[in-house]
């Protein structure tokens, strides 16, 4: 397997530092996601193989979705961290564009050498050594190359962690960051023992029947507007109750109207359980900055994904949103 | 890229036959799916590159989902086929476990040599040369190796077709048939110009409103059996009509009951438009070999994905299937 020449120096340097270190602190970003967790556990397991004393630290706990990953005993949250666990010979930030991204875990980031491994284009290059490649699908992909350089064997457990990181950050090989190198790494990880269908099952095949019943009800309300460029669905409290579902399960339903061909803006109107009003989720595909529409309603978010709460009834909420949308160039 | 030694002889033989042929007929199975279509167009484009007169033939039209694929001008349906287009030097069956799987297209399968390229474990080895590997993710994966053996360059257009075939049959690298070799092939196809995010958008983000309305109706029928290990949905002709949908759009709906946590076997019962009876799609996650159940009903398929047609009413079809399932260890 060939490696980008650009990193050869960084991976070699990082490998030397880690080999010479006894105590290594690995930091994930706040609210860790699949890539941060997969890269963190994979690297921690690699350090364990080398006989290092490694701790994987994050401000927030790992979501239970990732409970199936090996190496969990190497992870602790900030509230369980003690300063006497340090000082560390090396501190590795994973998937953090800057130091602050590690949240409260930064407090413990005291070490001789700071290593920064990341794939965000906005990375501030804050490390003593920076292995930063925005062309990488994920930080897990970079950790794979680092471990290969260090000649750490990619065990089955390490492979499971890194594979999970890669599919989390690529949307299971569907996002634009998926490259031929991503597939080449996936091929190696599967050879090393990662099981694609088992891992995908763990991440994606854990819906509830009540969610599907609620989704079915929501889809019955599908309506198109603006010549098919806007699609909306609505979810009432009655629908949630009849499906035996919960308000939390409404997350992600907006992706269904978004998936219609030709739709640029998708909306999901959800009656809040507290009766205050209606939460609206906005998604867009390419052009419309939905965060501006959400902001005009007192909400916020990103250009492609935003939300707002509107007091009043479902009809009032829809009137307000469609009135704002009618002024947009969609 | 290394190749399974088991096929070296077959791919070499097939390559020699195709190079010596002037007129090649390539057959897809009835109701062609993404793998059959991707493998078919990929192979037809490869033959075109070699200056052959190649026709890709299927009983039924390609679903419009695949309209983005290159090489469509090489495909015709049986109703447009003329016997004077033949005779053919070679006839290639793709993704067909037996001759009958090509449906009415078999009538035109007259040629000096019959080549059988497939990955179904139930393949009857009906060809003069058989390139059959149940360990392959897809027929498209086998066509990739065949074209490599023949030293046909994998052009961007060929890569797009074969990549589409692979992700169709692996559920975007989520099914058990996904191997390290599948990823290695995907890596090559992306290097050759297949764009993973564009193709995934074409396949997964181009739903129709009518499909979502039909999905919504189908999900209302969701029912669980065998302590939640079996989930089923049903689709009547009336539901298809009310949703403004079509029978073709019922494909993939079985993946929704399959996605429920704890479900091992998922079923989708679909009233056929011709009134003959009910098509049943079977999916399983880990243990149950649904191809055996499908075979007991006169159908077939893979251990994790199979199908059968049952004459009679929806109730009769459900009775038959659940009666068979009650004898299974699920």
Contacts between the chains, C-beta under 8 A, distances in Angstrom:
chain1	res1	chain2	res2	distance
A	167	B	173	7.9
A	172	B	172	5.6
A	172	B	173	6.4
A	172	B	174	6.6
A	173	B	167	7.9
A	173	B	172	6.4
A	173	B	173	5.6
A	173	B	186	7.7
A	173	B	196	5.7
A	173	B	200	7.4
A	174	B	172	6.5
A	174	B	196	6.8
A	174	B	197	6.1
A	174	B	200	3.9
A	174	B	201	7.9
A	174	B	204	7.0
A	175	B	197	5.7
A	176	B	197	4.4
A	178	B	190	7.6
A	178	B	196	4.3
A	178	B	197	6.4
A	179	B	190	6.5
A	180	B	187	4.6
A	180	B	188	7.3
A	180	B	190	4.0
A	180	B	191	4.3
A	181	B	187	7.5
A	182	B	187	8.0
A	183	B	183	4.9
A	183	B	184	7.4
A	183	B	186	4.3
A	183	B	187	3.6
A	183	B	190	6.1
A	184	B	183	7.4
A	184	B	184	7.1
A	184	B	187	4.4
A	186	B	173	7.7
A	186	B	183	4.3
A	186	B	186	8.0
A	187	B	180	4.5
A	187	B	181	7.4
A	187	B	182	7.9
A	187	B	183	3.6
A	187	B	184	4.4
A	187	B	187	6.4
A	188	B	180	7.2
A	190	B	178	7.5
A	190	B	179	6.4
A	190	B	180	4.0
A	190	B	183	6.1
A	191	B	180	4.2
A	196	B	173	5.7
A	196	B	174	6.8
A	196	B	178	4.2
A	197	B	174	6.1
A	197	B	175	5.6
A	197	B	176	4.3
A	197	B	178	6.3
A	200	B	173	7.4
A	200	B	174	3.9
A	201	B	174	7.8
A	201	B	285	6.4
A	201	B	286	8.0
A	204	B	174	6.9
A	204	B	259	6.9
A	205	B	258	7.0
A	205	B	259	4.9
A	205	B	260	7.8
A	205	B	261	7.0
A	205	B	285	7.0
A	206	B	259	7.8
A	206	B	261	4.1
A	207	B	256	8.0
A	207	B	259	4.6
A	207	B	260	5.3
A	207	B	261	6.5
A	208	B	260	6.7
A	208	B	261	6.6
A	209	B	222	6.2
A	209	B	224	6.0
A	209	B	228	7.7
A	209	B	231	7.1
A	209	B	260	5.5
A	212	B	219	5.1
A	212	B	222	5.6
A	212	B	256	5.8
A	212	B	257	7.3
A	212	B	259	7.8
A	212	B	260	6.7
A	213	B	219	6.4
A	213	B	220	7.3
A	213	B	222	6.0
A	215	B	215	7.9
A	215	B	216	7.4
A	215	B	219	5.9
A	216	B	215	7.3
A	216	B	216	4.7
A	216	B	217	7.3
A	216	B	218	7.3
A	216	B	219	2.9
A	216	B	220	4.8
A	216	B	222	7.2
A	217	B	216	7.2
A	217	B	220	7.3
A	218	B	216	7.3
A	219	B	212	5.0
A	219	B	213	6.4
A	219	B	215	5.9
A	219	B	216	2.9
A	219	B	219	7.3
A	220	B	213	7.2
A	220	B	216	4.7
A	220	B	217	7.3
A	220	B	220	7.8
A	222	B	209	6.1
A	222	B	212	5.5
A	222	B	213	6.0
A	222	B	216	7.2
A	224	B	209	5.9
A	228	B	209	7.8
A	231	B	209	7.1
A	256	B	207	7.9
A	256	B	212	5.9
A	257	B	212	7.3
A	258	B	205	7.7
A	259	B	204	6.8
A	259	B	205	5.0
A	259	B	206	7.8
A	259	B	207	4.7
A	259	B	212	7.9
A	260	B	206	8.0
A	260	B	207	5.3
A	260	B	208	6.7
A	260	B	209	5.6
A	260	B	212	6.7
A	261	B	205	7.4
A	261	B	206	4.0
A	261	B	207	6.6
A	261	B	208	6.6
A	285	B	205	7.9
